[in-house]
Amino acid sequence: MLKNSTHPILKIKPLGFQWETSDPFLFCVHHFDNYPKGNEKMGPDDSLEGRNIGQDFELKDGWRMYHGKDVPGFPGHPHRGFETITIVCNGLVDHADSTGASGRYGNGDVQWMTSGKGVQHSEMFPLINKEDRNPLQLFQIWLNLPMKNKMVAPYFKMMWRNTIPSVTFLDDKGKKTIIDIIAGTLNETSAAAPPPDSWASDAKNSVGIFKLKIESGGSFVLPPIKGQATRTIYFYHGNELIIEGKTINEYHAVELRPESDVNLHNNGQNEIKLLILQGEPIKEPVVQHGPFVMNSLEEIQQTFEDFRKTQFGGWPWPKPGQVHDRDLGRFAKHADGTEEIQ
């Protein structure tokens, strides 16, 4: 905590694998894996010896299998009561869920999924390239749902890379800052609409998700926001970020006062990359047990009972870690049969 109570920085903290967030967010995870070339099953064409298959979270040789056995990723698992926002910078994700919906997205695409009253889904990382490495970098953000929307129908929306607003700002030296606006509004540029039941669907909640790239020597002024919103900068790539005279080291988070203009300056030799999360707090009780987020322990117990009885629709796919045909491109097929092909 900084001693100067008027300084725009409230707190600076180092980042681990799972990033701490503030209400209305629950957490964020940064996946960064340099996978080897793919085998015939779209898994790693490399030995899995020495890995805790099914629970591999060690960064052995620069990559992890997570809960996958043949293909890395997260086989079918349930959620209730919140939203997942998956921002894929590099690599591909294969989606399948208990509503029968499916998809393949990545390399700049974003999937925004409302789990609502309950859904099972799998998120697998197919290693398509058989001749070279398959690097993967993504963020998965958990955004809470307010009590009134925790039991809405499951829903997901694709934000394909060519539909995500990307704005370039020049500072007084002509240095560039490029901002991808995934949620909310920044300097009068707005993202595509989020799912209808999201906390982000009401502009008064000031939910913002922004990715910034600032070139060496460049500066950008982050404008203030009204209300009681929380705002955090995650500095995940680069050398030296300076915020209002304070030097921030790589892989640190910075909590900011929302009412202040904040000058971000890249004092390093290379481009820096930032993720910004902001939003008005929901200010409701949060009771989380693994993949379920409700408002009371009784609701969590009811969720377990509901899942035991219904499996949230069951699993209509051949295997828990469902991957799609290697030759398929990026696509989404929704529960109502609507298809999107990229």
Backbone torsions as a table, in degrees:
resi	resn	phi	psi	omega
1	MET	NA	132.1	177.7
2	LEU	-77.8	144.3	-176.9
3	LYS	-72.1	-34.6	-178.6
4	ASN	-72.3	110.5	-173.1
5	SER	-71.6	-13.7	179.8
6	THR	-96.8	-6.8	-179.8
7	HIS	-67.0	142.0	-178.4
8	PRO	-66.4	-17.1	178.0
9	ILE	-87.2	125.2	176.5
10	LEU	-92.1	-39.9	-174.1
11	LYS	-159.1	147.0	174.6
12	ILE	-125.5	133.5	-178.5
13	LYS	-147.4	146.0	179.0
14	PRO	-70.6	155.4	-179.5
15	LEU	-103.3	141.2	170.8
16	GLY	-108.4	-153.7	178.6
17	PHE	-70.8	-46.1	176.9
18	GLN	-99.9	121.4	-175.3
19	TRP	-89.6	134.5	175.4
20	GLU	-71.7	138.3	178.6
21	THR	-129.4	174.8	178.8
22	SER	-116.1	151.2	173.3
23	ASP	-46.5	125.6	22.6
24	PRO	-94.1	1.9	179.5
25	PHE	-86.5	155.8	-179.4
26	LEU	-104.1	-43.9	169.5
27	PHE	-173.7	173.4	176.7
28	CYS	-138.4	140.7	176.3
29	VAL	-120.9	135.9	177.7
30	HIS	-107.1	107.8	176.1
31	HIS	-92.9	126.8	-178.9
32	PHE	-143.1	98.2	-173.3
33	ASP	-130.1	128.7	177.8
34	ASN	-97.7	78.4	-174.7
35	TYR	-68.5	148.8	175.1
36	PRO	-73.0	-178.7	176.1
37	LYS	-62.1	155.7	-174.8
38	GLY	-88.2	150.5	174.9
39	ASN	-93.7	-168.1	-176.7
40	GLU	-66.4	-25.2	179.0
41	LYS	-89.7	3.1	-175.1
42	MET	68.2	23.3	170.0
43	GLY	-98.9	-178.7	-178.7
44	PRO	-71.4	130.3	175.7
45	ASP	-83.1	66.0	-175.9
46	ASP	-160.1	161.5	-179.4
47	SER	-68.1	140.5	174.0
48	LEU	-99.6	8.1	-179.4
49	GLU	-62.0	137.3	178.5
50	GLY	87.2	1.2	178.1
51	ARG	-101.8	146.3	177.0
52	ASN	-85.0	79.8	-172.6
53	ILE	-61.3	132.4	-174.0
54	GLY	97.2	-16.9	-179.1
55	GLN	-153.9	49.9	-173.2
56	ASP	-99.9	97.0	179.4
57	PHE	-115.5	8.8	176.1
58	GLU	-86.2	140.3	-176.7
59	LEU	-85.3	59.3	179.1
60	LYS	-73.2	127.0	-179.9
61	ASP	59.1	20.3	174.8
62	GLY	88.6	11.0	179.5
63	TRP	-155.9	164.6	-176.3
64	ARG	-133.9	151.6	173.8
65	MET	-91.0	-15.2	-175.3
66	TYR	56.5	-124.9	179.6
67	HIS	-95.7	2.6	-179.6
68	GLY	-75.0	151.7	177.7
69	LYS	-104.7	-46.6	176.5
70	ASP	-104.4	-41.6	178.9
71	VAL	-114.6	136.1	179.8
72	PRO	-66.6	152.1	177.4
73	GLY	138.9	-154.9	-172.1
74	PHE	-129.7	94.3	178.1
75	PRO	-59.1	170.6	-172.5
76	GLY	-41.9	127.4	179.6
77	HIS	-152.4	153.6	-173.9
78	PRO	-93.0	157.5	171.6
79	HIS	-141.4	152.0	169.9
80	ARG	-152.6	138.9	165.1
81	GLY	94.9	5.5	-178.0
82	PHE	-157.3	-175.2	-179.8
83	GLU	-123.8	147.7	170.5
84	THR	-109.8	134.2	176.3
85	ILE	-120.6	113.1	-174.2
86	THR	-110.7	113.0	-178.5
87	ILE	-105.0	112.1	-176.4
88	VAL	-102.7	110.4	179.0
89	CYS	-78.8	-46.6	179.1
90	ASN	-140.2	147.2	179.2
91	GLY	92.2	-176.2	-174.4
92	LEU	-128.7	151.7	175.4
93	VAL	-126.4	132.6	172.5
94	ASP	-101.0	123.5	-179.0
95	HIS	-105.7	139.2	168.3
96	ALA	-147.4	146.6	-178.6
97	ASP	-145.9	174.7	-173.0
98	SER	-74.5	-9.7	174.0
99	THR	-84.6	-5.6	-175.5
100	GLY	93.3	-1.3	179.5
101	ALA	-77.1	157.6	-178.1
102	SER	-155.7	171.8	178.1
103	GLY	177.8	166.0	170.0
104	ARG	-136.3	126.6	-177.5
105	TYR	-146.9	162.2	178.7
106	GLY	158.8	-173.2	178.3
107	ASN	52.7	47.7	177.9
108	GLY	112.8	-10.1	179.8
109	ASP	-80.9	160.9	176.9
110	VAL	-132.6	135.1	171.0
111	GLN	-112.1	132.5	179.6
112	TRP	-119.7	112.8	-174.1
113	MET	-117.8	126.1	172.3
114	THR	-94.2	114.0	-179.5
115	SER	-76.6	-33.9	177.0
116	GLY	53.7	-130.9	-173.6
117	LYS	-71.2	-12.0	174.3
118	GLY	144.7	132.4	177.6
119	VAL	-153.1	148.0	166.0
120	GLN	-102.2	140.5	173.2
121	HIS	-147.1	158.1	173.2
122	SER	-118.9	147.2	178.2
123	GLU	-131.8	98.5	-177.1
124	MET	-109.5	154.2	-176.0
125	PHE	-114.5	83.9	-176.5
126	PRO	-68.1	132.1	179.6
127	LEU	-93.7	87.2	-171.3
128	ILE	-68.4	-39.7	-173.3
129	ASN	-76.4	118.7	179.8
130	LYS	-93.8	-7.2	-174.5
131	GLU	-107.1	-19.1	-174.9
132	ASP	-147.5	177.4	-177.9
133	ARG	-66.2	162.9	-177.5
134	ASN	-126.0	73.3	-178.7
135	PRO	-64.8	141.4	179.0
136	LEU	-129.3	130.4	170.6
137	GLN	-139.8	124.6	178.1
138	LEU	-150.3	159.6	170.8
139	PHE	-115.6	134.3	167.4
140	GLN	-117.6	123.2	-176.7
141	ILE	-111.3	133.4	173.4
142	TRP	-102.5	119.2	178.4
143	LEU	-109.8	126.3	-176.8
144	ASN	-69.2	154.6	170.8
145	LEU	-103.8	141.1	174.8
146	PRO	-68.0	159.5	-176.6
147	MET	-49.7	-41.9	-175.3
148	LYS	-67.8	-16.3	-177.6
149	ASN	-115.4	7.0	-175.8
150	LYS	-67.8	-22.3	-176.5
151	MET	-113.2	27.9	175.2
152	VAL	-75.1	168.0	178.7
153	ALA	-68.4	143.7	176.8
154	PRO	-61.2	150.4	-174.0
155	TYR	-161.5	142.7	168.9
156	PHE	-136.3	151.3	-178.6
157	LYS	-128.2	137.1	174.4
158	MET	-96.8	134.8	171.1
159	MET	-115.7	93.6	-177.0
160	TRP	-70.1	150.2	-171.2
161	ARG	-55.0	-33.4	-178.4
162	ASN	-78.1	-4.7	178.1
163	THR	-106.2	-3.2	-178.9
164	ILE	-89.1	118.5	-179.4
165	PRO	-58.7	130.6	176.2
166	SER	-125.8	119.7	-172.8
167	VAL	-118.8	136.0	177.7
168	THR	-106.9	127.2	176.6
169	PHE	-113.2	140.7	176.1
170	LEU	-110.3	132.5	175.9
171	ASP	-84.6	-174.8	-175.0
172	ASP	-70.1	-8.6	174.5
173	LYS	-102.1	3.8	-179.0
174	GLY	81.4	10.9	179.6
175	LYS	-81.8	143.3	-171.9
176	LYS	-95.5	141.5	163.5
177	THR	-123.6	124.6	179.1
178	ILE	-108.1	128.1	-175.6
179	ILE	-124.0	124.0	170.5
180	ASP	-93.2	123.8	-175.9
181	ILE	-102.6	100.8	-173.9
182	ILE	-89.7	-33.2	176.2
183	ALA	-147.5	144.3	174.9
184	GLY	85.7	-163.3	-175.5
185	THR	-130.4	136.9	176.6
186	LEU	-137.6	121.9	-179.9
187	ASN	48.7	47.5	173.6
188	GLU	73.3	5.9	172.9
189	THR	-105.2	128.6	-175.0
190	SER	-113.0	147.9	174.6
191	ALA	-74.9	168.7	170.4
192	ALA	-62.1	156.3	-178.9
193	ALA	-63.3	137.8	175.3
194	PRO	-76.5	177.3	173.7
195	PRO	-55.0	149.7	-169.2
196	PRO	-64.1	-27.5	-176.5
197	ASP	-97.8	6.9	-178.5
198	SER	-72.0	150.4	170.0
199	TRP	-58.2	-28.6	-179.5
200	ALA	-75.2	-11.4	-175.3
201	SER	-73.6	-15.2	176.3
202	ASP	-102.7	115.2	-176.2
203	ALA	-58.7	-25.0	-180.0
204	LYS	-64.6	-18.3	-179.0
205	ASN	-84.5	-4.2	172.2
206	SER	52.4	31.1	178.5
207	VAL	-69.6	127.6	178.3
208	GLY	-135.2	136.3	172.4
209	ILE	-131.1	113.9	-174.9
210	PHE	-130.3	138.4	170.8
211	LYS	-109.6	126.9	-177.5
212	LEU	-118.1	141.4	168.8
213	LYS	-125.3	120.8	-179.6
214	ILE	-116.3	123.7	-177.7
215	GLU	-73.4	162.1	-178.0
216	SER	-54.1	128.6	179.9
217	GLY	84.1	-2.1	-175.8
218	GLY	-88.2	159.6	178.4
219	SER	-135.6	151.0	175.2
220	PHE	-143.6	137.5	178.4
221	VAL	-100.7	115.9	178.0
222	LEU	-81.3	119.4	-175.1
223	PRO	-73.1	158.9	178.8
224	PRO	-73.2	163.5	173.0
225	ILE	-127.0	151.6	-177.4
226	LYS	-83.0	164.9	173.8
227	GLY	86.1	-156.0	-175.1
228	GLN	-109.2	25.2	-174.8
229	ALA	-61.3	146.7	169.1
230	THR	-88.4	150.4	179.1
231	ARG	-146.7	126.1	-178.9
232	THR	-132.4	135.5	173.4
233	ILE	-101.7	131.4	175.9
234	TYR	-111.9	112.7	-177.6
235	PHE	-94.7	99.1	-170.8
236	TYR	-108.5	-7.0	179.5
237	HIS	-154.8	129.5	176.4
238	GLY	137.5	-168.6	-174.9
239	ASN	-109.9	-56.1	-170.6
240	GLU	-146.6	107.8	175.6
241	LEU	-100.4	132.4	175.5
242	ILE	-116.2	124.3	177.8
243	ILE	-116.0	109.7	179.3
244	GLU	48.8	47.8	176.3
245	GLY	86.1	-6.8	-178.8
246	LYS	-100.9	125.4	179.8
247	THR	-80.3	129.3	-179.0
248	ILE	-115.0	130.0	177.7
249	ASN	-82.5	155.7	178.7
250	GLU	-57.5	148.3	179.8
251	TYR	61.0	49.0	172.8
252	HIS	-131.5	152.4	175.5
253	ALA	-106.3	146.1	-179.0
254	VAL	-128.9	116.0	174.7
255	GLU	-85.2	132.3	-173.8
256	LEU	-117.9	154.7	168.0
257	ARG	-73.0	128.5	-175.4
258	PRO	-72.9	-21.3	-173.1
259	GLU	-85.6	-0.1	-174.8
260	SER	-104.8	143.2	161.5
261	ASP	-66.2	137.1	-177.5
262	VAL	-129.7	121.1	178.9
263	ASN	-88.8	122.1	177.6
264	LEU	-106.5	123.9	-177.6
265	HIS	-128.0	131.9	176.6
266	ASN	-91.2	104.5	-179.2
267	ASN	-96.8	7.1	-177.9
268	GLY	-94.6	-178.8	-177.5
269	GLN	-88.0	-13.7	-176.7
270	ASN	-125.0	167.3	175.0
271	GLU	-58.1	142.6	172.2
272	ILE	-110.8	152.4	-179.3
273	LYS	-127.1	134.3	-177.0
274	LEU	-131.6	148.6	168.1
275	LEU	-116.9	132.3	178.3
276	ILE	-118.1	130.4	174.8
277	LEU	-120.6	131.4	178.5
278	GLN	-146.3	157.1	176.0
279	GLY	168.7	152.9	173.5
280	GLU	-65.8	134.5	177.0
281	PRO	-62.6	145.9	174.4
282	ILE	-74.9	-33.4	176.1
283	LYS	60.6	45.8	173.2
284	GLU	-125.3	158.2	177.3
285	PRO	-59.4	140.5	177.9
286	VAL	-119.2	117.7	174.1
287	VAL	-121.1	113.9	-176.5
288	GLN	-115.6	135.9	170.4
289	HIS	-134.3	99.8	-178.5
290	GLY	59.2	-119.9	-174.6
291	PRO	-86.8	10.6	-178.8
292	PHE	-117.5	134.0	-179.4
293	VAL	-133.0	111.1	-178.6
294	MET	-128.9	-165.6	-176.7
295	ASN	-106.0	-8.8	-179.7
296	SER	-152.7	160.5	177.3
297	LEU	-63.3	-36.2	179.5
298	GLU	-62.6	-39.1	178.5
299	GLU	-68.0	-35.2	175.5
300	ILE	-64.8	-44.5	179.0
301	GLN	-62.2	-39.8	177.5
302	GLN	-65.6	-36.0	178.3
303	THR	-62.2	-44.8	178.0
304	PHE	-61.0	-41.4	179.3
305	GLU	-65.8	-42.4	178.9
306	ASP	-62.2	-42.2	-179.5
307	PHE	-67.4	-37.7	178.1
308	ARG	-60.5	-39.9	-176.5
309	LYS	-78.7	-38.8	-169.3
310	THR	-113.8	-17.3	-172.8
311	GLN	54.0	22.8	-179.2
312	PHE	50.4	42.6	177.9
313	GLY	101.3	-6.2	179.6
314	GLY	80.7	-168.2	-176.0
315	TRP	-131.4	102.1	-173.3
316	PRO	-86.5	18.0	-174.3
317	TRP	-112.1	155.4	-176.4
318	PRO	-60.9	-31.8	-178.4
319	LYS	-144.8	156.2	-178.2
320	PRO	-60.5	-39.7	179.0
321	GLY	-94.6	63.9	-173.9
322	GLN	-65.8	127.3	170.4
323	VAL	-123.6	151.6	-175.9
324	HIS	-95.2	170.3	-177.1
325	ASP	-55.5	140.3	-177.7
326	ARG	-56.3	-36.5	-173.5
327	ASP	-80.4	-7.4	179.0
328	LEU	-70.7	145.0	173.7
329	GLY	-88.9	-158.2	179.2
330	ARG	-80.1	131.7	-176.6
331	PHE	-158.2	166.6	170.4
332	ALA	-142.6	134.2	172.7
333	LYS	-122.5	120.2	-173.8
334	HIS	-92.6	167.6	-176.0
335	ALA	-62.0	-27.6	179.5
336	ASP	-85.8	6.5	178.8
337	GLY	92.2	-8.9	177.2
338	THR	-63.0	135.9	-179.8
339	GLU	-121.3	143.8	172.2
340	GLU	-124.6	128.6	179.8
341	ILE	-119.6	129.5	179.3
342	GLN	-106.6	NA	NA
